């Protein structure tokens, strides 16, 4: 994959959509890989006892998908400078998260593109994020 150059980035440009099937394995593996051992991420019975309908995706896994989404567009030579995330509804097994985004600002002095990201599922917005990424 070629890296996106700053000269090719355009304010308003839409990033290619990323669709993620939310499997129980993905949710549990993401929590365990990020060393998040909170039971609501891997124990469905306990999650239900605490008021959730099932296990839920943790924020670190969500952040990973936001980063992947933006770097899939920007390429391997880009550098994420900043990520600001706001969580919404949970990601549960059996649903799908769809990530969309667009370039909202370009900063020529440091070759940074600002990208807004939205990750939604059947319940609404799971994540809204702003990512600052340095391009080659």
C-alpha positions in Angstrom: 0.0 0.0 0.0 1.3 3.4 -0.9 1.3 6.2 1.6 -0.9 9.2 1.0 1.0 12.4 0.5 -0.1 15.6 2.1 -0.4 17.2 -1.4 -3.0 14.6 -2.3 -5.2 15.2 0.8 -8.4 17.3 0.3 -10.6 18.9 2.9 -14.0 17.1 2.6 -12.5 13.9 1.3 -14.4 10.8 2.5 -12.3 7.9 3.8 -13.3 4.4 2.6 -15.8 2.8 4.9 -14.6 0.0 7.2 -17.2 -2.6 8.4 -16.3 -4.7 11.4 -18.3 -7.8 12.4 -18.6 -7.7 16.2 -18.0 -11.3 17.2 -17.8 -12.5 20.8 -14.2 -13.7 20.0 -13.2 -10.3 18.6 -14.6 -8.5 21.7 -13.0 -10.9 24.2 -9.7 -11.1 22.4 -9.4 -7.3 22.1 -9.9 -6.9 25.8 -7.5 -9.7 26.7 -4.8 -8.5 24.2 -4.9 -5.0 25.7 -4.7 -6.6 29.2 -8.2 -5.3 30.2 -9.4 -8.0 32.5 -12.7 -6.3 33.5 -15.3 -9.1 33.5 -17.8 -7.1 31.4 -15.5 -7.7 28.4 -15.4 -11.5 28.7 -18.0 -12.8 31.2 -21.5 -12.5 29.6 -23.3 -13.6 32.8 -21.6 -11.0 35.0 -22.1 -8.3 32.3 -25.8 -9.0 32.4 -25.8 -8.9 36.2 -24.3 -5.4 35.9 -27.0 -4.3 33.6 -25.5 -4.9 30.2 -27.2 -7.1 27.6 -23.9 -9.0 26.9 -20.1 -8.5 26.9 -19.0 -5.1 25.6 -16.1 -4.0 23.5 -13.5 -2.1 25.6 -12.2 1.4 24.7 -8.7 0.1 23.8 -10.1 -2.1 21.1 -12.3 0.7 19.8 -9.2 3.0 19.7 -7.3 0.3 17.8 -10.1 0.3 15.1 -10.1 4.1 14.9 -6.3 4.0 14.3 -6.6 1.2 11.8 -9.3 3.0 9.9 -7.3 6.2 9.5 -4.0 4.5 8.7 -5.6 2.2 6.2 -6.4 5.5 4.3 -3.1 7.3 5.0 -0.6 4.4 4.6 2.4 3.1 6.4 4.5 6.3 6.3 1.9 8.3 8.2 2.2 9.1 12.0 -0.8 9.5 14.2 -0.1 12.7 16.3 -3.3 12.8 18.3 -6.6 10.9 18.9 -9.6 12.3 20.8 -12.3 9.7 21.3 -15.8 10.0 22.7 -17.7 6.7 23.3 -21.4 6.3 22.9 -23.5 3.1 22.8 -21.8 -0.2 23.5 -20.6 -2.6 20.8 -22.2 -6.0 21.5 -21.5 -9.4 19.9 -23.7 -10.1 16.8 -23.8 -6.5 15.7 -21.7 -4.7 13.1 -19.7 -1.5 13.5 -19.3 0.7 10.5 -16.6 3.3 10.5 -16.8 6.4 8.3 -14.8 9.5 8.2 -13.6 12.6 6.4 -10.8 15.1 6.2 -11.9 18.2 8.0 -8.8 20.3 8.1 -5.3 20.4 6.6 -2.3 22.1 8.3 0.4 22.7 5.8 3.0 23.9 8.3 3.3 20.4 9.9 1.7 18.3 7.0 -1.1 17.2 9.3 -4.6 16.1 8.2 -7.4 16.3 10.7 -9.9 13.4 10.2 -13.2 13.0 12.0 -14.3 9.4 12.5 -17.7 8.0 13.3 -18.2 4.3 14.3 -21.9 3.3 14.5 -23.8 0.1 15.1 -27.5 -0.8 15.1 -28.1 1.2 18.3 -26.4 4.4 17.1 -22.9 6.0 17.5 -20.4 3.8 19.3 -17.5 6.2 18.8 -16.8 9.7 17.5 -13.2 10.6 17.2 -10.9 13.3 15.9 -7.5 12.1 14.6 -4.5 14.3 13.7 -2.2 12.4 11.3 1.1 13.6 9.8 1.4 12.6 6.1 4.5 12.3 4.0 
